[in-house]
Every structure is written in C-alpha cells, then in structure tokens.
Amino acid sequence: MKNEKKKSGIEPKVFFPPLIIVGILCWLTVRDLDAANVVINAVFSYVTNVWGWAFEWYMVVMLFGWFWLVFGPYAKKRLGDEKPEFSTASWIFMMFASCTSAAVLFWGSIEIYYYISTPPFGLEPNSTGAKEIGLAYSLFHWGPLPWATYSFLSVAFAYFFFVRKMDVIRPSSTLVPLVGEKHAKGLFGTIVDNFYLVALIFAMGTSLGLATPLVTECMQWLFGIP
C-alpha cells in the first residue's frame, strides 16, 4: 500500500454528510420534542429487543479476539521498532481513563439498583433473581467486555498508523485487508466513515447530556448554588 499524502483542511465527502445528517436530526428534534421522544423510544425499543442478541454476541466475540491478541501467536509482536514511550502500568491507566465516559459516573453506581427495581425477563422486582441479573448486567456494561472491544479495535488502528505509516486515520482504512484498497477508499469507505462520525457525535452528545446535570447537581451541593 502506498503511503497516503498528508492532507490539511476539510474533506467535503467526509465532513459535510455527517454535519447535514446531525443538523437535520437536531432540527427535527427541537421542532417537535414530543414526536421526537416517541420516535427515539421506538427506535431504542426495536434495536434493544430485536437486535440485542447481536450486540451481546459482538461483545463476546471481541472479548475472545482480545484474548487471541494477548495470548495468541501475535502476543509478542511489536508495532514498529521503537521502544514503548510509557510503561505498561501507565498505558493501562491511560486506556482506562480514556475509555471511561461520563456515563460511568451516572450509571456505574446506580445501574445495579435500576435492574433490581425494573428487572428484565419478567423477573419480580427486588427478588433474588433480580439482584443476580442486576449485578450481571452491571458487570457486562462496565466490566472487561467494553475494554476488550476498545483494545481490539485500537490495535487495528495502531497497525495501520504506526506500521503501515498511513497519514490519514479513518475507520475505512482498517477495512483495506477485507474489502481491498479500491472499495475502502471508494463509496463504501466513505459511507463507513460517515456512519462512524454520526455515531461518534451522538455518543459524545449522550455523554455530555448525562454529565451536565450530574456536574450541575454536584456544584449546587458543594457550593450551595440554588
């Protein structure tokens, strides 16, 4: 693969479609909050009830992929010839801090109680089964599975950036071995990048939406601000 030349500025096909999509969705939401709430809840219910199994299997597959990277034939491989800039402990703490969003401050402490009071699978609230499910779900969301997913995909990005020396890092770049350079740099790759950016923007918006009321409440409690 030839090294991509460094680019500066904005690439329209990657920047503007996500901007337009997010702008339209935000405008529709502000225009009619009640209708937007109904649509969002319907989409959330459909995704979780119909495709929830796919999310769970995805996390499990990523966990096995992480074990394969750590203990498999490539466990001793180094990305590049340079010595590590930071110690292993420093890397662990940096990865933990970078992957901990505002959601963990909100849900990390109360999620178990949420599932105890409103358990899935038709269990009786506050029952022993609800407590077991509440603990299991909390570990599923905030345990090793998310970090295994992040680290597995991070290795793919690091490989193309540090070993293949690609100057422009995009999700589509990691698909070159799977779909070929032509498709990764073509329409298919552009769609992947646009989808990724839209998801990233809404994910950051969710974190800000959860963190802002939490920080506000803390400021009010600490300083007595009404």
N, C-alpha and C positions, 0 to 999 in steps of 0.2 A: 504494500500500500504506500502510495506517495504521501509524504507529509503535506498536510494542508497548510496553506499560507495563512499567516496571521491576518485577521480582519479586524477593522475598527468600525465603530458606528453601529447602526441598526440594520439588520437583515429583514426586509419587509415581510417575506413569506413566513418567517418565524415569529416576528413581533406583533404584527397587526391582527392576524386572525384571532389569537387568544384575547387581545385587547378588545376587539369588537364583540366577541362572544361574551366576555365578562361584563362589558359595558351594557349590552342588551339585557342580560340576565339581571344585572343590578337595577336597571331602569324598570323592568317588568316587576321586580320585587317591590321597589319603592312605590310604584304606581298603584299596586293593589296588594297590600300586605296580607289580607285575609286569604285571597285566592292563592298567593304565593305560598302561604303556610300550608294550605291544603295540598298543593302540588308537591311541595318538598316532602311532606309527611307521606304522601302516596308513593313517591319515588323511593324514599327511605324504606318504607314497609316492603315494597316489591324487591328491592335489592337485598335486604336482610333476610326476608322469608324465602325468596326463590333462589337466590344465589349465595346465601350464607355458607352453604357447604363448600362452594368453590373458594371462598376466602379462607376458610379453615384449612382446606387441603393445600392451598397455596402456601400458607404459613408453615405447615408441616413439611412440605417439600423443600422450602427454603431452609428449614432447620436441618434436614438431612444434607442439603447442599453445603451448609456451613460446616457440619461435621466432616464432610468429604474434603473440604478445603483445609481444615485444621489437621486432620489425621490421615488424609489420603496421600497419593503419590506426589502431590504438589505442595505438601505441607512445608517443605524446606526450601521451596523456590523463593527467590527474592526478586521483587520488581525493580530492575535496574541494578547497577553495580555500586551505587553509593551506600555508605553506612547510614543506618537509621538516624534521623535527626533528633528523635526523642526516645526515651526509654520505653520499655513495654508498659510499665505502670502508667507513664504519662499518656501513652496512646489510649489505654483503657479508660482513663478518667476523661480525656478529651472526647472520645467517642460517646461515652455515657452522657456527658454534658451536652454535646451537640445533638443527640437524639432525644433528649428529654424536652418535650414541648410544654407549653402552658397547660395542656390537658392533664398531664400527670399531677399537677398541683391541685386540680379540681377533682378529677375522677379517681386519682390514685388512692385517695384517702376515704372516699365515700362510696366507691363503686360496689364494694362488697355488701354494704348496707342497702344499696339500691336493689341489688339482685335478691337479697334476703326478703325485702318487703314486697318486691314485684318479681318473683322468680319465673323463669321460662318453663316450658314443657308441662304446664298445668300443675305445677307443684304448689302446695299450700304455703302461703306466706308465713315467714318466721318459723318454719318447720326445720327439722334436722336436714332434710334433703335440700331445702332452700339455702341453708348455711353452707352445705358442701358445694352446691353449684355456685354460690356467690364467691367463695374462695377460689374455686377453679377458674371462673371467668376472670377474676381479677389477675390471677397469675398468667392467664392466657394473654390478656391485653398488656400487662406491664411486666411480664416475666422475660425469659430469654428469647421467646419467639420473635418479637419485633426487632431486637438487636441482631439476631441471626439473619433476618431479612435484610437489614441495612448493610451489614458487613459483607454479605454475599454479593450484593449489587455493587458495593463500593469497590470490591476487588476488580470487577469488570471495568468500572470507570478508571481505576488506577492503572490497570494494564494498558488501556489504550492511551492514557495521558502520559505515563512515565516510561512505558516500554515502547509502544508504537509511535510515541512522540507526536501525537495529534494535537494541533494548536487550538482547535475548537472542540470543546466537550459538549456533546448532546446525547440524550438517550438513544437517538437513532444510530450514533456511532458504534454503540455496543452491539448492534444488530448486524454489522458487516459480516461476521463469520456465518450468520444464519441465513441472511437473505441476499448477500452479495453487496458490493460497494455501490453498484448502479441503483438498486432499489433503496438502499439505506440513504443515499443522497438524493433520491428522487421524490416522487409524490408520497410514497409510502412512509419514507423517513420524515417528511415534513408533517404528515398527519400525526405521526407518533410524537414528534416534538411539540406540536400544538396541543395535543391532548395532555401531554405531560405538564405543560405550562399552565393550562387551565386548572388541572388538578392541583398543581402546586400553589396557585394563587388562592384557590378556595380552601386548601389545607391551612395556609398561613392565616387566612381570614377567620377560620374556625379557632385557631389558637389565640388570635387577638380577641375574638369575641368571648372566649372563655376567660382569658387573662384580665381583660379590662375591668369587669365587675369585681373580680377577686381582688385585684390590686386596689381598686377604689374602696372596697369594704375594709381592707387592711389599713389603708390610710385613714379612713374615718375612725377606726377603732384605736389606732395608735395615737393620733393627734387630736381626737375629739372633734373632727371636722363634721358639721351637720350635712 
